[in-house]
Amino acid sequence: MGLIKAGIGALGGTLADQWKEFFYCESMPKEVLVTKGQKRVSGRSSNTKGSDNIISNGSGIAVADGQCMIIVEQGKIVEVCAEPGEFTYDTSTEPSIFSGSLGKSILDTFKTIGKRFTYGGDTGKDQRVYYFNTKELIDNKFGTPNPIPFRVVDSKIGLDIDVSVRCSGVYSYKIADPLLFYTNVCGNVEQEYTRDELDSQLKTEFISALQPAFGKLSDLEMRPNQIVSHNTELEEAMNTALSAKWGELRGLKIVSIALGSVTLPEEDAEMIKQAQRTAIMQNPTMAAATLVGAQADAMKAAASNSNGAMAGFMGMGMAMNAGGGMNAQNLFAMGQQQQAQQQVQQPQPQPQAASTSDSWVCSCNTVNTGKFCQNCGARRPEGTPRYRCNKCGWEPQPGAVPPKFCPECGDPFNEGDIIG
């Protein structure tokens, strides 16, 4: 039992008879997920008086773009086809799968769920053809009725706080594995299975999955206002969070997410700003610049003091003395000291070895690759020069470019240090 492409079957002469029955599906509206195939019977069919749930040998089956067709026999899936075209049902062949755009993963599902045999080559008593809507199902609106925790992390400034966010938007999904959807969701549906039977459950699960998905984004050190511009990362995180309930159980997959807004309570937004200001003050140079700006504002205010400029300046001096004697000059000095310490801690560059056999070192200590020195214009000497400090005897590694000064005694390298 299997499917044969109609053109191949006709050319090969395997089925010389005309189609006795023809199963097809009209264009499926966006509200319909699964529908039972319609059967058109010709005068030569042996099933003119029987039930609709019998497929005669040699019947034709059509599959359109954006559809997946399955044949169910006695409640078990026996054939799958997601490839557009016309096919012939042949009980003499082995079960076949035309996976189309669904990929190879559906083969494993078919082996697990599908039924790989027939009743001695004869048809079963109940056979049905179902069509699945595999197009992207769009315009699924969502919103968070309650705030979702979001961890704001910035390792550069040592920020690590939890805030609450609200968001709204739309998402789209698709049936990526019709076999799982049929087995675990719709079953032997009589006529149609529509979105409204499932959307309420999906929306609740979608909102529940936002928290672990946001956790993935916070690991990337994203701010709440950056989530809107990183839809791809959010879609991947949502598919990961929903893999058990949607992917492995129902065969569904998130296609796209469009967030309308991500908002924070005013107190949480102010808390982040305050933490950023505090982090800035940890840098002495930034703190000094802030202090200079504050002092300039204070001087302007003192000059316009209604009690007299002198009284204003006296008050400003008292406020500066109350700060423990710390002034902008001291802060700038601390910043310069920190920068100097960081430069000392950075590893010093080591002498570079000659990159190729064509490079050579001039007596002016310039590395060249041409025939003449690009610094002093001296001609390239014959052979590869070797250096030895004429003061302490230190030698660089063979082929290595010597430093400008000997690392042992500090004597500069020159032509007198070339030994060969």
C-alpha positions in Angstrom: 0.0 0.0 0.0 1.4 3.4 -0.9 1.2 6.5 -3.1 2.4 6.8 -6.7 2.8 10.1 -8.5 0.0 10.1 -11.1 2.3 11.0 -14.1 4.8 8.2 -13.2 2.0 5.6 -12.8 0.4 6.5 -16.1 3.7 6.3 -18.0 4.7 3.0 -16.5 1.4 1.4 -17.2 1.0 0.2 -13.6 -2.5 1.5 -13.4 -4.2 1.5 -16.8 -7.6 2.1 -15.4 -9.0 5.6 -14.8 -9.3 7.0 -11.3 -12.4 5.6 -9.6 -12.4 8.1 -6.8 -10.8 11.4 -6.3 -9.9 13.0 -2.9 -9.2 16.7 -2.7 -9.4 19.7 -0.4 -10.4 23.2 -1.3 -8.4 26.2 -0.2 -8.3 26.0 3.6 -9.3 29.3 5.4 -7.0 30.6 8.2 -9.4 29.4 10.9 -9.2 25.8 9.9 -6.3 23.6 11.0 -7.5 20.2 9.9 -10.3 19.1 7.6 -11.5 15.8 6.2 -10.9 15.2 2.5 -13.7 15.6 0.0 -14.4 12.6 -2.3 -15.6 12.9 -5.8 -16.8 9.5 -7.2 -16.9 8.5 -10.9 -19.2 6.0 -12.5 -16.5 3.3 -12.6 -15.9 3.3 -8.9 -16.7 0.1 -6.9 -17.6 2.3 -3.9 -20.7 4.0 -5.4 -23.0 2.7 -2.7 -20.7 2.2 0.2 -19.4 4.4 3.0 -17.3 7.5 2.4 -14.6 6.0 4.6 -13.3 3.5 2.0 -10.6 4.3 -0.5 -10.6 2.1 -3.6 -7.4 0.8 -5.2 -6.4 3.3 -8.0 -8.1 6.3 -6.4 -6.6 9.7 -7.0 -5.5 12.1 -4.3 -4.6 15.7 -4.8 -2.3 17.8 -2.4 -2.1 21.6 -2.8 0.6 24.0 -1.6 0.5 24.7 2.1 -1.2 21.4 2.8 -0.2 18.0 4.2 -2.4 14.9 3.5 -2.5 11.8 5.7 -4.4 8.5 5.2 -5.8 7.0 8.4 -6.8 3.3 8.5 -8.6 2.0 11.5 -7.4 5.0 13.5 -3.7 4.5 12.5 -1.7 6.7 10.1 -0.6 4.7 7.1 0.4 7.4 4.5 1.8 10.9 4.6 2.2 13.4 1.8 3.2 17.1 2.1 4.4 17.4 -1.5 2.1 19.3 -3.9 0.8 17.2 -6.8 -1.5 14.4 -7.8 -1.0 10.9 -6.5 -2.5 7.5 -7.1 -3.4 5.2 -4.2 -2.0 1.7 -4.8 -2.6 -1.2 -2.3 0.2 -3.3 -4.0 3.1 -1.1 -3.0 4.9 -0.4 0.3 3.9 2.6 2.4 5.6 5.7 1.1 6.2 9.2 2.5 6.4 12.4 0.5 7.6 14.7 3.2 7.8 17.9 1.1 8.7 21.0 3.1 8.3 19.2 6.4 11.8 17.7 6.2 13.2 14.3 7.3 12.2 14.6 10.9 8.7 13.5 10.1 10.1 10.1 8.9 11.0 9.2 12.5 7.6 10.3 13.7 6.0 8.1 11.1 8.0 5.1 12.1 6.9 5.6 15.7 3.3 6.4 15.2 2.4 5.1 11.7 1.1 1.6 10.9 3.5 -0.2 8.5 1.2 -3.0 7.3 -2.2 -3.7 5.9 -4.7 -6.5 6.2 -3.0 -9.0 3.9 -2.9 -6.5 1.1 -6.6 -5.7 1.5 -8.0 -2.4 2.6 -9.3 -2.0 6.2 -12.9 -1.3 7.1 -12.4 2.4 7.9 -10.2 4.7 5.8 -10.1 8.4 5.9 -8.2 11.2 4.2 -7.3 14.3 6.3 -5.7 17.6 5.1 -3.7 19.8 7.4 -3.1 23.5 7.1 0.7 23.9 7.2 0.8 27.6 6.4 1.8 30.2 8.9 -1.1 31.0 11.2 -0.8 34.7 12.0 -2.4 37.4 14.2 -2.5 35.6 17.5 -2.6 38.5 20.0 -1.2 38.2 23.5 -0.7 40.4 26.6 0.7 39.8 30.1 -2.0 40.2 32.7 0.6 40.1 35.4 4.2 41.5 35.5 6.9 39.1 34.4 10.2 39.1 36.4 13.2 40.1 34.3 16.8 40.1 35.5 18.9 43.1 34.4 22.6 42.2 34.2 25.5 44.4 33.1 28.8 42.9 34.1 30.7 46.0 33.0 29.3 48.1 35.8 28.4 45.3 38.2 24.6 45.7 37.7 22.5 42.7 38.7 18.9 43.5 39.7 15.4 42.1 39.2 12.6 44.2 37.7 9.1 43.5 36.5 8.0 43.9 32.9 4.8 43.9 30.9 4.5 43.3 27.2 2.0 42.8 24.5 2.1 41.9 20.8 1.2 39.2 18.3 2.8 35.8 17.4 2.4 33.3 14.6 2.8 29.5 14.6 2.5 26.6 12.2 1.9 22.9 12.2 5.4 21.5 11.7 4.6 17.8 12.4 1.0 16.9 11.3 1.5 13.3 12.6 2.0 14.5 16.2 -0.9 17.0 15.8 -3.3 14.3 14.6 -2.2 11.8 17.2 -2.2 14.0 20.3 -4.7 16.8 19.4 -7.4 16.4 16.8 -7.7 12.6 16.4 -10.4 11.2 14.2 -12.2 14.6 13.7 -15.5 14.2 12.0 -15.2 17.2 9.6 -13.1 20.2 10.7 -10.8 21.1 13.6 -10.6 24.9 13.9 -8.2 27.3 15.7 -10.7 28.5 18.3 -10.7 25.0 19.9 -7.0 25.4 20.7 -6.1 29.1 20.7 -7.1 29.7 24.3 -4.8 26.9 25.6 -2.0 28.0 23.3 -2.2 31.6 24.5 -2.0 30.7 28.1 1.0 28.4 27.5 2.7 31.1 25.4 2.5 33.7 28.1 3.8 31.2 30.7 6.8 30.5 28.5 7.7 34.2 28.3 9.4 34.1 31.7 12.0 31.3 30.9 12.5 33.0 27.4 13.2 36.3 29.1 15.7 34.5 31.3 17.6 33.5 28.2 17.7 37.1 27.0 18.8 38.3 30.4 21.7 35.9 30.1 22.8 37.8 27.0 22.8 41.0 29.2 19.9 42.6 27.3 18.0 45.5 28.8 14.2 45.4 28.8 14.0 48.1 26.1 16.3 46.0 23.8 13.9 43.0 23.7 11.8 44.6 21.0 14.7 44.8 18.6 15.9 41.2 19.2 12.9 39.2 17.9 15.0 36.4 16.4 16.6 35.6 19.8 13.1 35.8 21.5 11.6 33.4 18.9 14.5 30.9 19.5 14.1 31.2 23.3 10.3 30.7 23.0 10.7 27.6 20.9 13.1 26.2 23.4 10.7 27.0 26.3 7.7 25.5 24.4 9.5 22.5 22.9 8.0 19.9 25.3 4.4 21.1 25.1 4.3 22.4 21.5 7.1 20.8 19.6 7.3 17.3 21.0 3.6 16.9 22.0 1.6 18.8 19.4 4.0 19.2 16.5 3.7 23.1 16.6 6.4 25.7 16.1 6.7 29.4 16.8 7.4 31.2 13.5 7.5 34.9 14.5 6.9 37.3 17.4 6.2 41.0 17.2 6.3 42.9 20.4 4.2 46.0 20.6 5.8 47.3 23.7 7.8 46.3 26.8 7.1 48.5 29.8 8.6 48.8 33.3 7.0 50.3 36.4 8.3 53.8 37.2 10.0 52.7 40.4 11.9 49.9 38.5 13.0 52.2 35.7 14.2 54.7 38.3 16.0 52.0 40.2 18.0 51.0 37.0 18.9 54.7 36.4 20.0 55.2 39.9 22.2 52.0 39.7 23.8 53.3 36.5 24.5 56.7 38.1 26.1 54.9 41.1 28.2 52.8 38.8 29.4 55.8 36.9 30.7 57.4 40.2 32.9 54.4 40.8 35.2 55.8 38.1 37.2 58.6 39.7 37.5 60.5 36.4 33.7 60.4 35.8 33.1 61.4 39.5 35.5 64.4 39.1 33.7 65.5 35.9 30.4 65.3 37.7 31.7 67.2 40.7 33.1 70.0 38.4 29.7 70.3 36.8 28.0 70.4 40.2 30.4 73.1 41.4 29.8 75.2 38.3 26.1 75.1 38.9 26.6 75.9 42.6 28.7 79.0 41.6 26.0 80.2 39.3 23.4 79.8 42.0 25.7 81.6 44.6 26.2 84.5 42.2 22.5 85.0 41.9 21.8 84.6 45.7 19.3 87.2 46.9 21.2 87.6 50.2 24.3 88.6 48.4 27.0 86.8 46.3 29.4 86.6 49.2 26.9 84.8 51.5 26.2 82.4 48.6 29.9 81.6 48.1 30.4 81.1 51.9 27.6 78.6 51.9 29.2 76.8 48.9 32.5 76.6 50.7 30.9 75.1 53.8 29.3 72.5 51.6 32.6 71.6 50.0 34.3 71.3 53.4 31.6 69.0 54.6 32.5 66.6 51.8 35.6 65.5 53.7 38.0 67.5 51.6 37.6 65.5 48.4 37.8 67.8 45.4 37.9 67.4 41.6 41.7 67.6 41.4 42.1 64.7 43.8 39.6 62.6 41.8 41.3 63.3 38.5 44.6 62.3 40.1 43.1 59.0 41.3 41.7 58.3 37.8 45.2 58.9 36.2 46.8 56.6 38.8 44.3 53.8 38.0 44.9 54.2 34.2 48.7 54.0 34.8 48.3 50.8 36.9 46.1 49.2 34.2 48.8 50.0 31.6 51.5 48.4 33.8 49.4 45.3 34.3 48.8 44.8 30.6 51.3 42.3 29.1 54.1 43.9 27.1 54.4 43.0 23.5 57.1 40.4 22.8 59.6 40.8 19.9 58.0 39.5 16.7 59.7 36.7 14.8 60.2 37.2 11.1 56.9 36.2 9.5 58.4 34.8 6.3 61.8 33.9 5.0 61.7 37.1 2.8 61.8 39.5 5.8 65.0 41.0 7.0 66.2 43.5 9.7 68.1 46.6 8.7 70.9 48.1 10.8 68.4 50.8 11.8 66.3 48.0 13.4 63.5 48.2 10.8 61.9 45.0 9.5 61.6 45.0 5.7 60.5 42.6 3.0 61.9 44.4 -0.1 65.3 45.0 -1.5 65.8 48.4 0.3 65.0 49.5 3.8 61.7 51.5 4.0 63.2 53.7 6.8 66.8 54.6 5.8 67.0 53.3 2.2 69.9 50.9 2.9 70.2 47.9 0.6 69.3 44.5 1.8 72.4 42.6 2.9 73.2 39.1 1.6 72.1 36.3 4.0 70.1 36.6 7.2 71.8 38.8 9.8 72.4 37.5 13.4 72.7 39.8 16.3 74.6 39.7 19.6 74.8 42.4 22.2 78.4 43.7 22.1 78.2 44.7 25.7 76.7 41.6 27.6 76.6 39.0 24.8 72.7 38.5 24.8 71.4 37.0 21.5 67.7 37.0 20.3 66.2 33.8 19.0 67.3 32.8 15.4 65.2 34.6 12.9 63.6 36.9 15.5 63.6 40.7 15.1 65.9 42.1 17.9 64.4 44.8 20.1 65.7 48.4 19.9 67.5 47.9 23.3 69.1 44.8 24.9 66.6 43.4 27.5 69.6 42.4 29.7 71.8 45.5 29.9 69.8 48.2 28.0 72.5 48.8 25.3 71.0 49.9 21.9 71.4 47.5 19.0 73.2 48.8 15.9 75.5 47.7 13.1 78.2 46.7 15.5 75.9 44.0 17.0 75.6 42.1 13.7 77.7 38.9 13.9 76.7 37.2 10.7 
